[in-house]
Amino acid sequence: DQVTVTQGDTDVTPVGTGNASSRALMYGGTAALLAARDLRDKLAMCAANMLGGSAADIKLRDGLAWRRDTGQSVSIADIALGVHVRPFTVAADVVLPLEVTRSFTPANVRVEPDAQGRIATYPTFSYSAHAVAIEVDTELGNARVLDYAVVHDCGVMINPMLVEGQIRGAVAMGIGTALWEELKYDGEHRMITDRFKSYLLPRATDLPPIRVGHLTTPNPFHPLGMKGAGESGVGGALAAAFNAVADALGDDARLEHVPASPARVIAALNGRPA
């Protein structure tokens, strides 16, 4: 309750690439971590000036700065005030007041093309395995999702509850792409799937409980060991659900386009391109 975070305001934040491709925590969170570490060092120097000893003797805990050997303490609020009203003796390279600006760029990102013209714009990738059970009505062409399980590895998780929610939402998106969602246009090139009656999103009643398992393999290229959790759900679910429908139709039917709509399923069963 003593910390205020302002994000997304380009008047006060440095230039960045935005919240895309799991960059929010992997990039912005790491910049916040580095800034917090620098700020902690400044607080320790100021606390040592007030309590005596050296910055290495100071431990921050419960809103206080403690001197390890004597047990004396001073509140962070008093340190922040003291910065402006007390003469502090600090290292020449320490800038007061208590402000820090940090940015973060992964070491293995490369925007300059190599000899083969390749670039590397993302530092790491998450991994997942998906399994789905789908029942197909061969008379009507409808597909019903009976069960779904996914095990994924996004490295170190900062907030497992949010990660699970993100994975479940991504899986729902992948299933929707595989079975129902489609943009259609009429002969005049006007979009005709412009409402929920025609653009079919998966509803809660269309999906079973999505079971999520976690593996944690820290990313060696990231200070926090993170890989990002936003991508593996969609692609894995799309492939798993679409292939499950194709598997249910047998070897003689061939599905070539998403979504596996009832019309395409019936066409495939009748040996027509779908």
N, C-alpha and C positions, 0 to 999 in steps of 0.2 A: 504493500500500500504506500510505500515511500518512493516507488519508481514509476515513472510515466514513460510509455513508449509511443513515439510518433512515427508512423510508417506511411509510405505511399504519398508523401507530400514533397513534390519535386522542388519546392522553394527552400526546403531545409535539408534534404538528403542528397548525397552525391549521386552522380550519374550511374545507372544500373541497367540491366537488360530486362527487368520486370519479372513478375511472378509467372514463369512458364517452365514447363519441363522439370518440375520438382525443384526449382531453384529457390523457392521462398526460404526454406529452412537450411538447405545445403549451402546457399550463398549468404543470404541475409542473416540467418541464424549464426553462421560462423563469424561473420563480421561483428555481430553483437557479442559473441563469446570473446573475440580478440579485444574488443573495446572494453568489455567488463574486466578482463585480466589486467589491461593497462590501467584502468581506473582503480582497480584494487591495489595495484602497486603505489599509485599516488596516495590513496587513502592510508596505506601502511606507513608511508613516509611522513605524512602529516600527523598521524597518530603517534609515531615515534617521537616527533618533535614535541608533542604535548605530554606524553607519558614518560619520555626518556628511553634510552636504549636505541636499538637500530630497527629498521624496517623489517628485518628478518625475524625479530622477536615478536612481531604483531600478528595476531590471528583475528580474522573477521568472522563473527558469528552472532546471530540473533539481533541484528541491528546495532551491534557494538564492536568496537575494536579493542581487543584484549592484549595486554602484555603478558606473554607466556610465563616469564619467570617470577613476576610479582603479583599477577592476578588483577592488576589495575585495569580499568576499562574507561572508555569514553564513547559516547554515542556517535553514530555516523552523522546525525544532524548537527551535533556540536562541532565535529570536524569540519563540516561544510561551512558553518558559521565562522569557525576559527580561521579558515583559509583567508577570510576577508578582514579579520580584526586582529590577528596575531602575526608577528614577524616569524616566518618559517624559514628554516635553513634546510634547503633541499639541494639535490644535485643540479648542476648547471643545465642539464638537458631536460629537466622536468618543467613543464609549462603549467602554471596555475592560472585560473581556477580549475576546479575539478571537471574538466571537459575532455572528451576523447572522441576522435573520429577515426574509424578504421574501415577498410574495405577488404574484400577477399576475392582472390582469383586462384582457382585450383592450378597446381603446378603442371598437370598433365593435359590442360586445355591448350590447343594450338589453332590459332586462326590464320596463320600464314601457311599457305599450301606447301606440302613437301615436294619432292622430286616427281611424285606421281600425281600431283595436284590435289592430294587429300588434305582435309582439315579435321580437327577433333574439337567439336564445340561443346561436348558434354563430358564430365569427368568420370562417370561411372554408370552402370546399369543394374537395375534390380533383376531378380530371377524369380520365376514362379512355375508351379505345376498345377494343372487344372484337370478336374474330372467331373463329368456331368452325365446324368441319366435323363434321357428325353424319350417320351412316348409320342409316336406319330400315328395319327388317324389316317389310314391309307384311303379311306373313302372321301373324307372331307379335306384332307391335306393339312389339318391343324397339328401343331406341335405343342406338347405340354412338358414343361420342365419339372421333373420329379425330385431330383436331388442335385446338390452342387457342393463341391469341396475344392478348396484352393490352399496350397501351401506356398508361401512366398518368403523371399529373403531380401529385405531392403537395408541390410546392415543394422547398425545400432538404431533402435527406436527411441525417440525422445518422449513421445506420448503414444503408447500402444493403442489406447482407445480410439484416438483420431486416426491412426493408421488402419485399424480394422474397419472403421467407417468408410475411409477412403477406398479401401480394397473392395468392400461390398458394393459401394456405389459404382466403382469402375467395372466390376463384374456385371452389374445390372445393365450398364451401358453396352458392354460387349454382347450380352445376350440379346438386348434389344436390336443391335445392329445385325446380328445373325438371323433373327427370326421375324422381326416386324418392321423396323424403321426403314423408310425409303422416301427419297425426294422424287416426286413425279411432276411432269410438266405436260400441258396440253399442246395441241398443234400450233398454237400461237406463242409457244414458249413461256406460258404463264404457269407459275407454280400452283398446283392444285392440292398439294398436301401441306396446307398452310394453317391447319388447326388440329386439335387433338382427335377429332373424329376421323381424320384422314391420315395424319401422321401418327402411327401407333407406337406410343411409348409403353414399355412394360410397367404394369401396375403392381401394387403390393400383392394382389391376389394371383398374379401371373408367375410369381417366383416363390420357390421354397426357401426356408432358412438357408443362408449361405454360410457354410462352415469354413472357418479360416484357421490355418495353422501357421506358425512362425518358425523360421530359421534365422539365426543371427550370425552372419559372417562379416566382421568389421571391414570396411573399405580402407585399404592401406593408403589411399591417396587423399584421405580427408581427415582433418584434425579430430572430428567426432566419430569417425567410422561410418558415416551415413552413405546411403546409395540413392535415396529418393524413393517414394512409395507410390507415385502417381501413375505410372505407366503400365506396370505388369498386369493389372487387372483387365484392362480393356482388350488388348490383343489376345491374351490367353483365353478369355471367355468367348470372344468371337470365333476363334479357331475351334475350341472345344465344342461349342454348341452347334456350329454349322457342320462339323465333321460327324457329330452324333446323329444329326438328322440324315446325313448322307449314308452313314453306316446302317441306320434303321431301314433305309429304302432298298438296300442290297446292291450287289455288284452290277446289275443290269440297268439301274437308274443312275443318272448322272446330273448332279447339281453343279452349276458353274457360276452362279451369281447370288450375292446376298441382296435382300434377306431370303431365307427359305420360306417364302410365303406359301399359303395353300395352293395358289394357282401354279406356282413353280413346282411344288411337290407333286401335284397331280400330273403336270406336264412331264416331269421326269419319270414318273411311274408308267406313263404311256409311251415312253421312248422318245419324247420330243426334247429339244434343247431347252434348258431351264436355267 
